[in-house]
Amino acid sequence: MSVRALVVDPSAPAAVRLGEVPDPVPAPGQVVVEVSHASLNYGDLNDARSGRVPVGAVLGSDAAGVVVRAAADGTGPAVGTRVVALASGAFAERVAIDTGAIAEVPEGLDLAKAVALPVAGVAALRSLRAAGSGPGRTVLITGASGGVGRFAVQLAARAGAHVIASVGSTARGEGLAELGADEVLVGLEGLERPVDVVIDSVGGSQLVAAWHLLAPGGSVQSVGWTSGEPAVFPPYATVGPAKSLTSFVIEGGAGPDLAVLAGLAAEGALTVEIGWQGAWDRFTEAAEALRGRRVSGKAVLEVSREERRAPALLPQG
Ligand SMILES: NC(=O)c1ccc[n+]([C@@H]2O[C@H](COP(=O)([O-])OP(=O)(O)OC[C@H]3O[C@@H](n4cnc5c(N)ncnc54)[C@H](OP(=O)(O)O)[C@@H]3O)[C@@H](O)[C@H]2O)c1
């Protein structure tokens, strides 16, 4: 049996096409999820072209849907549970996922919103945790209009930090004050006082400028590099009182952090903004909108909207 999936194809627009792959065969510690929604991340656009995901392999990391087969080792959620997951190869009708990468979606939270949480939400949560953001700390978030940025603004504000959100234009900054940003800046212009933490998604010259603003003892978390520009540090820029530039990547099972984020979203303490939503066969349109900086928040793909069958409950064993 096969399932439909968004697979890497360098000859296709955005290097991705809808194709067929074999039905997943779960390992003992994996459930099978029938995916109803997927979310597109900036990293997926890079993965499709960089060779990190091989030609013909399934793209994607964020999936939400219903468990149709429980894990053989007895871990994880039961058949019929609504779940969200951070797993590679997420953009398929059915995916086998480690139980440690999954969280149950609480009642009251739509799968279309839950699916926006994995990569962007976990990156925001863990990078802030690594840097230490709380009352009395000033946190600068670059690329604050994007997926990671909008979650980081909210989580830092919730932790009690003074939050400075940096965006590419006034229009891109709309709504960030309501999410908890104390200041919304275009670029880093006019910012002179030191900051304790930088969550940087942009890289390039903005990373260099943010480094100069960092207070002694402070930390820059290098989460992404959407500018695509090199960062050129002037001589002696890194000589002085200790402060750190730390590389960041999501490692290890995201399940427990996803459960925290889904809980916050379900109780209305974390707003999930969807700036683009549509059927997954409109992948190219979604990719162009994301790369073109026209998505405020997250882009959500609906899997097989027209042709969806009722979840097929698979036999155990
Ligand atoms: N390390 C990890 O584990 C991890 C996890 C998640 C994401 N990431 C990375 O983090 C970055 C952000 O991801 P995301 O999903 O939040 O992306 P996103 O939703 O597309 O947001 C990125 C933001 O970056 C800004 N931007 C885009 N192109 C730019 C350019 N040429 N120059 C300056 N700013 C630009 C945009 O803000 P404006 O339009 O306001 O300028 C945009 O809102 C990506 O590089 C992604 O690969 C890494």
The ligand as a MOL file (V3000), in Angstrom:
LIG
                    3D

  0  0  0     0  0            999 V3000
M  V30 BEGIN CTAB
M  V30 COUNTS 48 52 0 0 0
M  V30 BEGIN ATOM
M  V30 1 N 17.7010 25.9740 14.8080 0
M  V30 2 C 16.4870 25.4360 14.8270 0
M  V30 3 O 16.2460 24.3830 15.4310 0
M  V30 4 C 15.3860 26.1880 14.1160 0
M  V30 5 C 14.0500 25.9730 14.4370 0
M  V30 6 C 13.0880 26.7580 13.8090 0
M  V30 7 C 13.4700 27.6960 12.8550 0
M  V30 8 N 14.7740 27.8420 12.5400 0 CHG=1
M  V30 9 C 15.2250 28.8650 11.6020 0
M  V30 10 O 14.8010 30.1290 12.1100 0
M  V30 11 C 14.5290 31.0110 11.0360 0
M  V30 12 C 13.1150 31.5380 11.1720 0
M  V30 13 O 12.2090 30.4740 10.9700 0
M  V30 14 P 10.6490 30.7700 10.9080 0
M  V30 15 O 9.9930 29.4670 10.7110 0
M  V30 16 O 10.2410 31.6500 12.0290 0 CHG=-1
M  V30 17 O 10.5800 31.6060 9.5500 0
M  V30 18 P 9.4770 32.6610 9.0600 0
M  V30 19 O 8.1710 32.3420 9.6780 0
M  V30 20 O 9.5910 32.7070 7.5990 0
M  V30 21 O 9.9730 34.0320 9.6770 0
M  V30 22 C 11.2500 34.5090 9.4020 0
M  V30 23 C 11.2920 35.9970 9.5680 0
M  V30 24 O 12.6050 36.4090 9.1450 0
M  V30 25 C 12.5120 37.6500 8.4740 0
M  V30 26 N 13.2030 37.5830 7.1670 0
M  V30 27 C 12.9160 36.7950 6.1230 0
M  V30 28 N 13.7510 37.0220 5.1080 0
M  V30 29 C 14.5770 37.9870 5.5390 0
M  V30 30 C 15.6470 38.6650 4.9280 0
M  V30 31 N 16.0390 38.4020 3.6820 0
M  V30 32 N 16.2920 39.6070 5.6440 0
M  V30 33 C 15.9000 39.8850 6.9100 0
M  V30 34 N 14.8730 39.2660 7.5250 0
M  V30 35 C 14.2200 38.3340 6.8420 0
M  V30 36 C 11.0650 37.9210 8.2120 0
M  V30 37 O 10.6970 39.0660 8.9560 0
M  V30 38 P 10.2790 40.4550 8.2540 0
M  V30 39 O 9.4110 40.1390 7.0880 0
M  V30 40 O 9.6150 41.2150 9.3380 0
M  V30 41 O 11.5980 41.0420 7.8690 0
M  V30 42 C 10.3050 36.7110 8.6920 0
M  V30 43 O 9.1540 37.0450 9.4220 0
M  V30 44 C 14.8110 30.2220 9.7620 0
M  V30 45 O 16.1380 30.4810 9.3590 0
M  V30 46 C 14.6600 28.7820 10.2100 0
M  V30 47 O 15.3870 27.9000 9.3880 0
M  V30 48 C 15.7440 27.1000 13.1510 0
M  V30 END ATOM
M  V30 BEGIN BOND
M  V30 1 1 1 2
M  V30 2 2 2 3
M  V30 3 1 2 4
M  V30 4 1 4 5
M  V30 5 2 4 48
M  V30 6 2 5 6
M  V30 7 1 6 7
M  V30 8 2 7 8
M  V30 9 1 8 9
M  V30 10 1 8 48
M  V30 11 1 9 10
M  V30 12 1 9 46
M  V30 13 1 10 11
M  V30 14 1 11 12
M  V30 15 1 11 44
M  V30 16 1 12 13
M  V30 17 1 13 14
M  V30 18 2 14 15
M  V30 19 1 14 16
M  V30 20 1 14 17
M  V30 21 1 17 18
M  V30 22 2 18 19
M  V30 23 1 18 20
M  V30 24 1 18 21
M  V30 25 1 21 22
M  V30 26 1 22 23
M  V30 27 1 23 24
M  V30 28 1 23 42
M  V30 29 1 24 25
M  V30 30 1 25 26
M  V30 31 1 25 36
M  V30 32 1 26 27
M  V30 33 1 26 35
M  V30 34 2 27 28
M  V30 35 1 28 29
M  V30 36 1 29 30
M  V30 37 2 29 35
M  V30 38 1 30 31
M  V30 39 2 30 32
M  V30 40 1 32 33
M  V30 41 2 33 34
M  V30 42 1 34 35
M  V30 43 1 36 37
M  V30 44 1 36 42
M  V30 45 1 37 38
M  V30 46 2 38 39
M  V30 47 1 38 40
M  V30 48 1 38 41
M  V30 49 1 42 43
M  V30 50 1 44 45
M  V30 51 1 44 46
M  V30 52 1 46 47
M  V30 END BOND
M  V30 END CTAB
M  END
